[in-house]
Amino acid sequence: MSVNEQMVQDIVQEVVAKMQIASDVSGNRGVFSDMNEAIEAAKKSQKIVARMSLVTEKR
């Protein structure tokens, strides 16, 4: 079976419809209002992760 561009488009449209996602992707694309806000959050998170142990506990 040969896959062509039209088949891929049809599959994507079907999946999007099943997920009830609008095919027009617009609006917010993340949780931060701008790049600088995201960078500051990443810096804070990195400091927290750097203090974490690499050892994991078995539960």
C-alpha positions in Angstrom: 0.0 0.0 0.0 1.4 3.3 -1.1 0.9 6.3 1.2 0.4 9.7 -0.5 -0.1 13.2 0.8 -3.9 13.1 0.4 -4.1 9.9 2.5 -2.1 11.6 5.3 -4.3 14.7 5.1 -7.4 12.5 5.4 -6.0 10.7 8.4 -5.0 13.9 10.1 -8.5 15.4 9.5 -10.2 12.3 10.9 -8.0 12.3 14.1 -8.5 16.0 14.6 -12.3 15.6 14.3 -12.3 12.7 16.8 -10.3 14.7 19.3 -12.7 17.6 18.8 -9.9 20.0 18.1 -10.5 22.8 15.7 -8.5 22.5 12.5 -7.7 26.2 12.7 -4.9 26.4 15.1 -4.9 29.9 16.5 -4.7 31.7 19.8 -2.6 30.7 22.8 0.0 28.1 22.0 1.5 27.7 25.5 1.1 28.6 29.2 3.3 31.8 29.1 2.3 35.1 27.7 5.7 35.8 26.1 9.2 34.3 25.7 10.8 36.2 28.6 8.2 34.8 31.0 9.0 31.3 29.8 12.7 31.9 30.1 12.4 33.1 33.7 10.2 30.0 34.6 12.8 27.7 33.0 15.6 29.4 35.0 13.7 28.9 38.3 12.9 25.3 37.4 16.5 24.5 36.5 17.7 25.7 39.9 15.2 23.3 41.6 16.1 20.4 39.4 19.8 21.0 40.0 19.2 20.4 43.7 17.4 17.1 43.2 19.0 13.8 43.7 19.6 11.5 40.8 18.7 8.5 43.1 15.1 7.3 42.7 13.1 5.5 45.4 11.4 2.2 44.7 7.8 2.2 45.7 
